[in-house]
Amino acid sequence: MANTKSAIKRIKTIERNRIHNCAYKSVVKTFIKKYLKVLTDYNNEPSSTKLDNLETTLGIAYSKIDKAVKRGVFHSNKGARIKSSLASKANTVKK
């Protein structure tokens, strides 16, 4: 346990931020899973409406990742790496 008053305050701040960051990470994971589900649906049976849905969910996932990076939940390189991974999966399916 912390000994000083400032250390106790810092522990409270860290815990508050951890909970806040967990919420952002959860949202990002949820939208990545939704995107991957739409991607497998499109892969099984391609159609123009599914392609539109695929692009829409990819845009939403990108938006959530960018917001998490902006808030400091993810490092910018990690956000770029996740987005690159999602884009490469989409490119393999569209070909």
C-alpha positions as protocol buffer text, in pm:
chain_id: "A"
residue {
  index: 1
  type: MET
  ca { x: 0 y: 0 z: 0 }
}
residue {
  index: 2
  type: ALA
  ca { x: 111 y: 355 z: -65 }
}
residue {
  index: 3
  type: ASN
  ca { x: 266 y: 554 z: 215 }
}
residue {
  index: 4
  type: THR
  ca { x: 217 y: 914 z: 106 }
}
residue {
  index: 5
  type: LYS
  ca { x: -98 y: 1109 z: 39 }
}
residue {
  index: 6
  type: SER
  ca { x: 3 y: 1184 z: -321 }
}
residue {
  index: 7
  type: ALA
  ca { x: 70 y: 814 z: -388 }
}
residue {
  index: 8
  type: ILE
  ca { x: -278 y: 725 z: -258 }
}
residue {
  index: 9
  type: LYS
  ca { x: -431 y: 987 z: -488 }
}
residue {
  index: 10
  type: ARG
  ca { x: -226 y: 852 z: -777 }
}
residue {
  index: 11
  type: ILE
  ca { x: -355 y: 499 z: -716 }
}
residue {
  index: 12
  type: LYS
  ca { x: -713 y: 628 z: -733 }
}
residue {
  index: 13
  type: THR
  ca { x: -637 y: 810 z: -1058 }
}
residue {
  index: 14
  type: ILE
  ca { x: -473 y: 504 z: -1211 }
}
residue {
  index: 15
  type: GLU
  ca { x: -770 y: 285 z: -1121 }
}
residue {
  index: 16
  type: ARG
  ca { x: -1016 y: 536 z: -1271 }
}
residue {
  index: 17
  type: ASN
  ca { x: -812 y: 555 z: -1592 }
}
residue {
  index: 18
  type: ARG
  ca { x: -778 y: 176 z: -1610 }
}
residue {
  index: 19
  type: ILE
  ca { x: -1156 y: 133 z: -1602 }
}
residue {
  index: 20
  type: HIS
  ca { x: -1197 y: 408 z: -1862 }
}
residue {
  index: 21
  type: ASN
  ca { x: -935 y: 247 z: -2089 }
}
residue {
  index: 22
  type: CYS
  ca { x: -1097 y: -97 z: -2051 }
}
residue {
  index: 23
  type: ALA
  ca { x: -1422 y: 49 z: -2182 }
}
residue {
  index: 24
  type: TYR
  ca { x: -1252 y: 188 z: -2493 }
}
residue {
  index: 25
  type: LYS
  ca { x: -1063 y: -137 z: -2553 }
}
residue {
  index: 26
  type: SER
  ca { x: -1386 y: -333 z: -2522 }
}
residue {
  index: 27
  type: VAL
  ca { x: -1560 y: -117 z: -2781 }
}
residue {
  index: 28
  type: VAL
  ca { x: -1269 y: -156 z: -3022 }
}
residue {
  index: 29
  type: LYS
  ca { x: -1266 y: -534 z: -2978 }
}
residue {
  index: 30
  type: THR
  ca { x: -1643 y: -549 z: -3029 }
}
residue {
  index: 31
  type: PHE
  ca { x: -1630 y: -360 z: -3358 }
}
residue {
  index: 32
  type: ILE
  ca { x: -1334 y: -566 z: -3480 }
}
residue {
  index: 33
  type: LYS
  ca { x: -1534 y: -883 z: -3410 }
}
residue {
  index: 34
  type: LYS
  ca { x: -1837 y: -739 z: -3592 }
}
residue {
  index: 35
  type: TYR
  ca { x: -1616 y: -653 z: -3889 }
}
residue {
  index: 36
  type: LEU
  ca { x: -1465 y: -1002 z: -3899 }
}
residue {
  index: 37
  type: LYS
  ca { x: -1813 y: -1156 z: -3885 }
}
residue {
  index: 38
  type: VAL
  ca { x: -1927 y: -942 z: -4180 }
}
residue {
  index: 39
  type: LEU
  ca { x: -1605 y: -1033 z: -4360 }
}
residue {
  index: 40
  type: THR
  ca { x: -1669 y: -1407 z: -4324 }
}
residue {
  index: 41
  type: ASP
  ca { x: -2030 y: -1359 z: -4436 }
}
residue {
  index: 42
  type: TYR
  ca { x: -1909 y: -1175 z: -4745 }
}
residue {
  index: 43
  type: ASN
  ca { x: -1645 y: -1442 z: -4806 }
}
residue {
  index: 44
  type: ASN
  ca { x: -1910 y: -1718 z: -4799 }
}
residue {
  index: 45
  type: GLU
  ca { x: -2152 y: -1542 z: -5034 }
}
residue {
  index: 46
  type: PRO
  ca { x: -2032 y: -1220 z: -5204 }
}
residue {
  index: 47
  type: SER
  ca { x: -2288 y: -958 z: -5300 }
}
residue {
  index: 48
  type: SER
  ca { x: -2295 y: -582 z: -5347 }
}
residue {
  index: 49
  type: THR
  ca { x: -2501 y: -519 z: -5034 }
}
residue {
  index: 50
  type: LYS
  ca { x: -2261 y: -726 z: -4827 }
}
residue {
  index: 51
  type: LEU
  ca { x: -1972 y: -532 z: -4976 }
}
residue {
  index: 52
  type: ASP
  ca { x: -2133 y: -205 z: -4869 }
}
residue {
  index: 53
  type: ASN
  ca { x: -2191 y: -348 z: -4522 }
}
residue {
  index: 54
  type: LEU
  ca { x: -1827 y: -460 z: -4513 }
}
residue {
  index: 55
  type: GLU
  ca { x: -1699 y: -111 z: -4599 }
}
residue {
  index: 56
  type: THR
  ca { x: -1932 y: 49 z: -4346 }
}
residue {
  index: 57
  type: THR
  ca { x: -1821 y: -174 z: -4060 }
}
residue {
  index: 58
  type: LEU
  ca { x: -1457 y: -123 z: -4157 }
}
residue {
  index: 59
  type: GLY
  ca { x: -1508 y: 254 z: -4138 }
}
residue {
  index: 60
  type: ILE
  ca { x: -1670 y: 226 z: -3797 }
}
residue {
  index: 61
  type: ALA
  ca { x: -1387 y: 5 z: -3670 }
}
residue {
  index: 62
  type: TYR
  ca { x: -1131 y: 255 z: -3802 }
}
residue {
  index: 63
  type: SER
  ca { x: -1316 y: 536 z: -3628 }
}
residue {
  index: 64
  type: LYS
  ca { x: -1320 y: 356 z: -3294 }
}
residue {
  index: 65
  type: ILE
  ca { x: -950 y: 270 z: -3322 }
}
residue {
  index: 66
  type: ASP
  ca { x: -863 y: 630 z: -3408 }
}
residue {
  index: 67
  type: LYS
  ca { x: -1065 y: 758 z: -3114 }
}
residue {
  index: 68
  type: ALA
  ca { x: -888 y: 517 z: -2878 }
}
residue {
  index: 69
  type: VAL
  ca { x: -551 y: 637 z: -3008 }
}
residue {
  index: 70
  type: LYS
  ca { x: -657 y: 998 z: -2967 }
}
residue {
  index: 71
  type: ARG
  ca { x: -763 y: 934 z: -2607 }
}
residue {
  index: 72
  type: GLY
  ca { x: -432 y: 765 z: -2529 }
}
residue {
  index: 73
  type: VAL
  ca { x: -573 y: 417 z: -2479 }
}
residue {
  index: 74
  type: PHE
  ca { x: -357 y: 274 z: -2760 }
}
residue {
  index: 75
  type: HIS
  ca { x: -19 y: 387 z: -2886 }
}
residue {
  index: 76
  type: SER
  ca { x: -40 y: 529 z: -3237 }
}
residue {
  index: 77
  type: ASN
  ca { x: 171 y: 246 z: -3379 }
}
residue {
  index: 78
  type: LYS
  ca { x: -62 y: -15 z: -3230 }
}
residue {
  index: 79
  type: GLY
  ca { x: -363 y: 161 z: -3381 }
}
residue {
  index: 80
  type: ALA
  ca { x: -193 y: 168 z: -3720 }
}
residue {
  index: 81
  type: ARG
  ca { x: -99 y: -200 z: -3688 }
}
residue {
  index: 82
  type: ILE
  ca { x: -458 y: -301 z: -3608 }
}
residue {
  index: 83
  type: LYS
  ca { x: -597 y: -96 z: -3898 }
}
residue {
  index: 84
  type: SER
  ca { x: -338 y: -241 z: -4135 }
}
residue {
  index: 85
  type: SER
  ca { x: -432 y: -593 z: -4028 }
}
residue {
  index: 86
  type: LEU
  ca { x: -802 y: -527 z: -4091 }
}
residue {
  index: 87
  type: ALA
  ca { x: -728 y: -372 z: -4432 }
}
residue {
  index: 88
  type: SER
  ca { x: -511 y: -664 z: -4540 }
}
residue {
  index: 89
  type: LYS
  ca { x: -786 y: -909 z: -4447 }
}
residue {
  index: 90
  type: ALA
  ca { x: -1031 y: -710 z: -4657 }
}
residue {
  index: 91
  type: ASN
  ca { x: -792 y: -699 z: -4952 }
}
residue {
  index: 92
  type: THR
  ca { x: -748 y: -1078 z: -4955 }
}
residue {
  index: 93
  type: VAL
  ca { x: -1124 y: -1129 z: -4966 }
}
residue {
  index: 94
  type: LYS
  ca { x: -1199 y: -869 z: -5233 }
}
residue {
  index: 95
  type: LYS
  ca { x: -951 y: -1019 z: -5484 }
}
